[in-house]
Amino acid sequence: MKRYIIIIGVICLACQMQAQQVRQSYINMPDSLSALLTKINREDFIDFLDSNMKAEVGNRLGGKTEMTRLTDDFIEVQSSSESSFQMKVLTKSDNSPLICTVSTVCGPACDSHINFYTIDWQPLNTKDYLPKLPTMDSFLKPLPEDASYALRDAYRQVDMLLMKVELSPTDNSLTFTFTTPDYMEAEAAKQVEPYITPQVVLTWKNGKFD
């Protein structure tokens, strides 16, 4: 029994350290990666949520920014009405931590950028941890041979790859949502909808998303 108590204690301590790690890393984020917020703003977010208050602050552009989620390994911030930021602490294959961030801008179609950093915000090579991004073919299904001219014309309008990317707050998955139809003409987007796979999900395994 004593042995099990010790094991549980070690697990709890590890969880507490992880929770502290994501908080401290976010607070210590370089200003160059957090253009809208100061270090004091980031500290305030966490203090507000710990006090069960709405975590909203005024940003450098005079607007409002809100931290909408904080867990032991995940943070989500609604930077503005058109942009958001997510970060998650993941474990590399050697059991050391790293940070994955997703920055999204919507206008009107959402598009995201993914980056990886050491726990103290040194940039890492994205391809080492995300070797293969989804491509247009990941989302588009081939047209039938008897497709009409109107359908083929609509299909040709899918000419730019836009994706909204989301880290999961509850597991180690990364979801890519195809947002190209959001910038297309409504009728064309409706025509090609049956030939689109809306999402691709990758899972963090052995130190990379695959």
JOTA-V835292 format. One record per residue. N is the residue number from 1. RES is the residue in one small letter. SS is DSSP state (H for helix, E for strand, L for the rest). PSI is psi in degrees with one decimal (* if undefined). Layout:
{{N | RES | SS | PSI} {N | RES | SS | PSI}}
This chain:
{{1 | m | L | -43.1} {2 | k | H | -37.6} {3 | r | H | -43.0} {4 | y | H | -36.9} {5 | i | H | -40.6} {6 | i | H | -43.4} {7 | i | H | -45.6} {8 | i | H | -39.9} {9 | g | H | -40.6} {10 | v | H | -41.5} {11 | i | H | -44.5} {12 | c | H | -40.4} {13 | l | H | -40.8} {14 | a | H | -40.7} {15 | c | H | -41.1} {16 | q | H | -40.4} {17 | m | H | -39.2} {18 | q | H | -43.2} {19 | a | H | -42.2} {20 | q | H | -34.3} {21 | q | H | -46.6} {22 | v | H | -36.9} {23 | r | H | -49.6} {24 | q | H | -37.2} {25 | s | H | -40.7} {26 | y | H | -44.3} {27 | i | H | -38.6} {28 | n | L | 8.8} {29 | m | L | 133.6} {30 | p | L | 144.0} {31 | d | H | -27.1} {32 | s | H | -21.0} {33 | l | H | -0.4} {34 | s | L | 63.2} {35 | a | L | -30.8} {36 | l | L | -19.6} {37 | l | L | 149.9} {38 | t | L | 169.8} {39 | k | H | -36.9} {40 | i | H | -40.3} {41 | n | H | -45.0} {42 | r | H | -37.6} {43 | e | H | -40.2} {44 | d | H | -40.4} {45 | f | H | -52.3} {46 | i | H | -40.3} {47 | d | H | -41.7} {48 | f | H | -47.7} {49 | l | H | -37.2} {50 | d | H | -25.0} {51 | s | L | 12.3} {52 | n | L | 36.2} {53 | m | L | 160.4} {54 | k | L | 125.3} {55 | a | L | 75.1} {56 | e | E | 135.3} {57 | v | E | 160.3} {58 | g | E | 133.0} {59 | n | L | 178.5} {60 | r | L | -17.0} {61 | l | L | 6.4} {62 | g | L | 3.1} {63 | g | L | -167.4} {64 | k | E | 138.5} {65 | t | E | 137.9} {66 | e | E | 132.9} {67 | m | E | 117.9} {68 | t | E | -15.0} {69 | r | E | 139.2} {70 | l | E | 117.0} {71 | t | L | -170.6} {72 | d | L | -22.7} {73 | d | L | 10.4} {74 | f | E | 140.3} {75 | i | E | 138.9} {76 | e | E | 133.5} {77 | v | E | 129.9} {78 | q | E | 96.4} {79 | s | E | -41.5} {80 | s | E | -176.6} {81 | s | L | -19.1} {82 | e | L | -1.5} {83 | s | E | 154.0} {84 | s | E | 164.7} {85 | f | E | 136.5} {86 | q | E | 147.5} {87 | m | E | 146.9} {88 | k | E | 138.5} {89 | v | E | 121.3} {90 | l | E | 169.3} {91 | t | E | 127.3} {92 | k | L | 173.7} {93 | s | L | -22.3} {94 | d | L | 12.8} {95 | n | L | 7.1} {96 | s | L | 152.6} {97 | p | E | 155.1} {98 | l | E | 167.8} {99 | i | E | 132.0} {100 | c | E | 131.7} {101 | t | E | 147.6} {102 | v | E | 121.5} {103 | s | E | 128.8} {104 | t | E | 135.6} {105 | v | E | 135.6} {106 | c | E | 126.5} {107 | g | L | 68.8} {108 | p | L | -27.1} {109 | a | L | 137.2} {110 | c | E | 142.4} {111 | d | E | 142.6} {112 | s | E | 157.1} {113 | h | E | 136.4} {114 | i | E | 135.8} {115 | n | E | 156.0} {116 | f | E | 144.3} {117 | y | E | 158.0} {118 | t | L | 172.1} {119 | i | L | -18.3} {120 | d | L | 25.5} {121 | w | L | 29.5} {122 | q | L | 130.2} {123 | p | E | 143.1} {124 | l | E | 159.6} {125 | n | L | 116.2} {126 | t | H | -38.0} {127 | k | H | -21.1} {128 | d | H | -24.1} {129 | y | H | -12.3} {130 | l | L | 74.9} {131 | p | L | -29.2} {132 | k | L | 106.4} {133 | l | L | 149.4} {134 | p | L | 146.1} {135 | t | L | 178.6} {136 | m | H | -39.4} {137 | d | H | -20.1} {138 | s | H | -24.4} {139 | f | H | -27.1} {140 | l | E | 131.3} {141 | k | L | 148.4} {142 | p | L | 147.3} {143 | l | L | 150.9} {144 | p | L | 155.7} {145 | e | L | -29.2} {146 | d | L | 21.4} {147 | a | L | 140.8} {148 | s | L | 164.1} {149 | y | H | -40.9} {150 | a | H | -40.4} {151 | l | H | -41.8} {152 | r | H | -37.2} {153 | d | H | -41.6} {154 | a | H | -40.2} {155 | y | H | -36.7} {156 | r | H | -21.6} {157 | q | L | -12.7} {158 | v | L | 74.8} {159 | d | L | 7.5} {160 | m | L | 128.7} {161 | l | L | 111.0} {162 | l | L | 134.5} {163 | m | E | 136.8} {164 | k | E | 126.7} {165 | v | E | 137.4} {166 | e | E | 126.5} {167 | l | E | 146.4} {168 | s | L | 135.3} {169 | p | L | -12.9} {170 | t | L | -17.3} {171 | d | L | -174.4} {172 | n | L | 48.2} {173 | s | E | 159.1} {174 | l | E | 117.5} {175 | t | E | 127.7} {176 | f | E | 118.6} {177 | t | E | 127.2} {178 | f | E | 114.0} {179 | t | L | 2.9} {180 | t | H | -41.3} {181 | p | H | -21.3} {182 | d | H | -19.3} {183 | y | H | -2.7} {184 | m | L | 167.0} {185 | e | L | 141.4} {186 | a | H | -41.2} {187 | e | H | -41.2} {188 | a | H | -42.1} {189 | a | H | -39.0} {190 | k | H | -37.8} {191 | q | H | -39.1} {192 | v | H | -7.1} {193 | e | H | -42.0} {194 | p | H | -14.0} {195 | y | H | 21.7} {196 | i | E | 132.4} {197 | t | L | 111.3} {198 | p | L | -28.0} {199 | q | E | 149.5} {200 | v | E | 131.1} {201 | v | E | 127.7} {202 | l | E | 152.2} {203 | t | E | 141.3} {204 | w | E | 113.7} {205 | k | E | 131.9} {206 | n | L | 40.1} {207 | g | L | 19.0} {208 | k | E | 160.1} {209 | f | E | 126.5} {210 | d | L | *}}
